[in-house]
């Protein structure tokens, strides 16, 4: 679930894997592994993705189907 949502939001923002990887300060291959589910996402990276995509962590993690952050 996390992996498909990462790709979904990356594509909605019109970003390449390389651009997101640059934002996260990691290689494109590492980010690709996150999207493919081949690598666990560290907490600090998850927080950065939540900020980049403007969605809740619960949504990215598949806990809820509501992508909005409750503020």
PyMOL commands that set and color helices and strands:
alter all, ss='L'
color gray80, all
select helices_A, chain A and resi 2-12+17-24+28-36+43-53+57-60
alter helices_A, ss='H'
color red, helices_A
deselect
rebuild
show_as cartoon
